[in-house]
């Protein structure tokens, strides 16, 4: 997949990873599911964001987060991803860890990262990955990919 603004440059895995990381940050801050942010931003705007990821990653993540919330009119919800059974989940994975899980999954199923972001974050597998009471988020990448391709764990 090529950069929207520099067609001779490919969008890299690092661009995808940064975008997934920011989706996770924004969603957690707003107490929304990741699919909400992805759908509200939309594919065309997501293409813009992933094309700018090489520059955005050098900015303060709090500013990028604030910009996304403001620019795409993202609203606060009531889904708390950190509300877990502490007997099953003693440590909440970080935004960077979960961003990496999603980036690896998207990269393993498509080279069209924008479509992949939309498809993966709207799949039922996403709800399982985001349930930290389960072990799905720390399964090996190939297991998560197989689950996604087969429609569930």
N, C-alpha and C positions, 0 to 999 in steps of 0.2 A: 504494500500500500504506500502510495506517495503522499508527501506533504502537500497540503492544500495550497500553500503560498509559495513553495519552492518545489515544483513538480519533479525536478531532477534529484531531490533528496527523498530517501525512504523514511517512513516513520519507523522508529526502532522499538525494540522490546522495552528499553528504558522509558521511552515516551508513553508506552502503554502502561507500564508499571506506575509511573508518576500519576497518570490519569486515574488508575484504579485506586491508588493510595488516596488521592484527593476525593474521589467518590466516597470512600470509606470515612474520611475525616468529616466531610460535609454531612453525610448521613447520620453519623454518630452525634455531631453537634446539634442537628435538628431533631434528633430522635425519630428518624424516618428509616424505612427500609431502603437499601441501595437502589432498588428498582424505581422508587419514587424520584430520586435525584436524576437518574439516567433518563427516565421518561419525560420528566419536566424539562430537562435541558434539551433533549431531542437530538436526533442524529446529526443534523446539519451543524448545530452548535457544538456537539461532541467532536465532530471532525475539526472544527476550528480549535477547540481546546487541545486535542491530541496533537494537532499540527504546531501549536504554540508551546507544547510541553517542555521542549528544550530550553526555552526562555523562562517559562513559569517556574521551573524547578529551582531557579536561582533566586527567586523571591521568597520572602517570609511566608511559610505555609498558612499562617493565620491571616495574612492579607489576601492570599489566593482564595482561601476558604470564604472570607468575607465578601470578596468580589463575586464569587460564584453565587452565593446566597442572594446578594443584592441584584446582580445582573439577570439572573434567571428566575427571580421572584420565588425562591424556595421558602416554604413555610415550615414552621415547627409542628411536630407530630407528637405521638405518645408511645412510640416503640423504643424501648430501652434494651439495646443489645447486651448491655452489661448486667441485666437482671437474670442471673443464673443461679443454679443450685451450687453453692460453694463446696458441697461434697463431691460433685461431679466435675466442677471446673474451678480449680484453685487460682488460676491466673488467666485473665482476659487477654487474648492475643492483641497485639498492637495494630494500629492502622497500617503500618508498613508491612507487618506479617500477613495480614489479610489481603492487602493490596497485591502482594506477591502471589498469594494463592490464586486470586482471580486473574492476574496477568498471565500466569503460567497456563491456567485453564484456557483462557481466550487464545493465547498463542498456539496452544496445542490443537485447537479445533478450526482455526481459520487464519488467513493472512489479511483479511479485511477486518481490521481491528475495530472500526466503528460499528459495523454490523455485529461483530462478536460481542462487544460490550452490551449492546441492546439485547441480543439473544441470550447471553449467559445470565445477565442480571435479572432477566424476566423468566428464567427457567425455574422449575420446582427444586432443582438441585441447590439453588441459591439459598432457599429457606433452610435446607439441611446444613449447608456450610455455615450459615449464620447462627445456627443453634449451637452455642458453645457447650451445651450439656452433652452433645454428641461428640464423637471423635472425628467427624468428617473433615474439619478444617486442617487437621494435621496428618491426614492420610497422604501417602505418596501421590505425586502429581498424576501418574498414570492411572491410579485408582479413581481419582476425582474425574479425570477425563472420561474414563470408561463409564462411570456413573452418569455423567452428563449425557454422553452419547446414547446410553440405554434408557434415559428418562428418570433415573433415580438411584438411590443407594440400595 
